Amino acid sequence: MTHAEVLLIGGRAGVGKTTVGWEVSARLRAATVPHCVLEGDYMGQAHPAPEGDPHRVALGERNLKAVWSNFAELGYRRLVYTNTVSVLPGNTAMFQRVMGSDVRIIRVLLTASDVTAGERLAGRELGSELEQELAGSARKARLLDEQAPEDTVRVATDGRSVLDIAGEVVAATCWLTRT
């Protein structure tokens, strides 16, 4: 395998993207599958936003490119990338620019009900942003449901263990069977 592959784990706030991403990594490590893990939400975190980039999209891509080039230079070809909207079609071109035009993109959309996401966010958001996170999570859930490409694997997280969810996500990659 010479081309790069990226597993995009997307979903609303409170769905478990980061937790599932780390469990996916644990399974891949146990199977000695070389890979890298990036929390995409951190790639553009700069405040105030850079001038001309109010949504931090360009900054996120620049940072992803820098980090991925370091991984690729060391021979890595698989990336587990968690980010709320990473699965949306508008992000395909960014991954092609960063990882190569022949990058294999695997999209997984984690889903959760409003109740489940709300409970998880209430346990996580202990500061001043809970209401903002709840509203944004509901808005992003609708957007993702409407705009995720047809080839996106949808994985429900309500009432399921992280181990079970991660198993389904890893299976979508076929990385364990092609190593």
C-alpha positions in Angstrom: 0.0 0.0 0.0 1.6 3.3 -1.0 -1.4 5.7 -1.1 -2.8 7.2 2.1 -6.0 6.3 3.8 -8.1 8.4 6.2 -10.9 7.3 8.6 -13.1 10.3 9.2 -15.1 10.0 12.3 -17.8 12.7 12.4 -20.9 13.5 14.4 -22.6 16.0 16.6 -21.1 17.2 19.8 -21.7 14.6 22.6 -21.8 11.7 20.2 -18.4 10.2 21.4 -16.1 10.9 18.4 -12.9 11.4 20.5 -13.6 8.5 22.8 -14.4 6.2 19.9 -11.4 7.5 18.0 -9.1 6.5 20.8 -10.7 3.1 21.1 -10.3 2.5 17.4 -6.6 3.4 17.9 -6.3 0.9 20.7 -7.8 -1.9 18.5 -5.4 -1.0 15.7 -2.4 -0.9 18.1 -3.4 -4.3 19.4 -3.4 -5.6 15.9 -0.1 -3.8 15.1 -1.7 -1.7 12.4 0.4 1.4 11.9 -1.7 4.6 12.0 -1.9 8.1 13.4 -4.7 9.8 15.3 -5.7 13.5 15.1 -8.4 15.3 16.9 -9.4 17.7 14.0 -11.3 20.1 16.3 -7.9 21.2 17.6 -6.4 21.9 14.2 -7.9 25.4 14.0 -8.2 26.5 17.6 -6.8 30.0 17.6 -8.5 33.0 19.2 -9.3 35.4 17.8 -9.7 33.7 14.5 -7.1 34.6 11.9 -8.0 37.6 9.8 -9.9 36.4 6.7 -10.5 33.0 8.1 -13.4 33.4 10.6 -14.2 29.7 10.7 -10.5 28.7 11.0 -10.8 26.5 7.9 -7.6 27.6 6.2 -5.7 27.4 9.5 -7.0 23.9 10.2 -5.9 22.8 6.8 -2.4 24.3 7.2 -2.0 22.6 10.5 -3.3 19.3 9.2 -0.8 19.5 6.2 2.1 20.2 8.6 1.3 17.4 10.9 0.4 14.9 8.2 3.7 15.7 6.3 5.6 14.7 9.5 3.7 11.4 9.8 4.1 10.6 6.1 7.8 11.4 6.2 8.1 8.7 8.8 6.2 6.2 6.6 2.7 6.4 8.1 -0.2 6.0 5.6 -3.3 5.6 7.8 -4.9 8.4 9.7 -7.8 8.3 12.2 -9.3 11.8 12.1 -12.1 12.9 14.4 -14.0 16.1 13.7 -17.7 17.1 13.8 -18.2 17.8 10.1 -15.2 15.9 8.7 -17.5 13.5 6.8 -19.2 16.2 4.7 -18.4 16.3 1.0 -16.8 19.7 1.2 -13.9 18.3 3.1 -12.9 15.7 0.5 -10.8 18.2 -1.5 -8.9 19.2 1.7 -7.9 15.7 2.4 -6.9 15.2 -1.2 -4.7 18.3 -1.1 -3.1 17.3 2.2 -2.8 13.5 1.7 -2.7 13.1 -2.0 -5.3 13.0 -4.8 -5.5 9.2 -4.5 -6.3 9.2 -0.7 -8.9 6.5 0.3 -11.5 8.2 2.4 -13.6 6.2 4.8 -16.5 8.2 6.3 -18.2 7.2 9.6 -20.9 9.3 11.1 -21.7 8.6 14.7 -25.2 9.4 15.7 -27.0 9.9 19.0 -30.4 11.1 20.0 -30.9 14.6 21.4 -31.4 13.1 24.9 -28.2 11.0 24.7 -26.1 13.8 23.4 -27.6 16.2 26.0 -26.7 13.9 28.8 -23.2 13.4 27.6 -22.6 17.1 27.1 -24.1 18.0 30.5 -21.4 15.6 32.0 -18.6 17.1 30.0 -19.4 20.9 29.7 -18.9 22.0 33.3 -18.2 25.6 32.3 -20.2 28.4 30.7 -20.8 26.9 27.3 -23.4 24.1 27.9 -26.4 25.9 26.3 -24.3 26.9 23.3 -23.0 23.3 22.9 -26.5 21.8 23.1 -27.9 24.2 20.4 -24.9 23.7 18.2 -25.0 19.9 18.6 -28.7 19.8 17.5 -28.0 22.0 14.5 -25.0 20.0 13.4 -26.9 16.7 13.8 -29.5 18.0 11.3 -26.8 19.2 8.9 -24.9 16.0 9.1 -28.0 13.9 8.6 -29.0 15.9 5.5 -25.6 16.3 3.9 -23.4 13.2 4.7 -22.6 11.4 1.4 -24.4 8.2 0.6 -21.3 6.1 1.2 -21.0 7.3 4.8 -21.3 4.5 7.3 -23.8 5.6 10.0 -23.2 4.1 13.5 -25.7 4.7 16.3 -24.2 5.2 19.7 -27.3 5.3 21.9 -27.1 2.7 24.6 -24.0 1.0 23.2 -20.5 0.5 24.7 -17.5 2.3 23.3 -16.0 -1.2 22.6 -19.0 -2.2 20.5 -19.1 1.1 18.6 -15.3 1.0 17.9 -15.6 -2.5 16.6 -18.1 -1.4 14.0 -16.0 1.6 13.0 -12.8 -0.5 12.6 -14.7 -3.0 10.5 -15.7 -0.2 8.1 -12.0 0.4 7.4 -11.0 -3.2 6.5 -7.6 -2.3 7.9 -7.5 -5.4 10.1 -8.1 -7.7 7.1 -5.6 -6.0 4.8 -2.6 -5.8 7.1 
